[in-house]
Amino acid sequence: MRRRGRPWPRGSPTSG
């Protein structure tokens, strides 16, 4: 689940 406007860094809250 990627949000538009805020591409999380390596440690994403959804993938990691």
N, C-alpha and C positions, 0 to 999 in steps of 0.2 A: 504493500500500500504506500504509494509515494505521494506526497502532498505538493501541489504546484506553488512555487515561490520559495520554498524552504527545503532544499535538498540536504538532508542531514549528512554529517560526516561519515567516516567509516563505521562507527558504531551506531547504526540506525536503531530506533526504538521498535521498529517493526521487523527488521532483519538482523537482529544481533544483540 
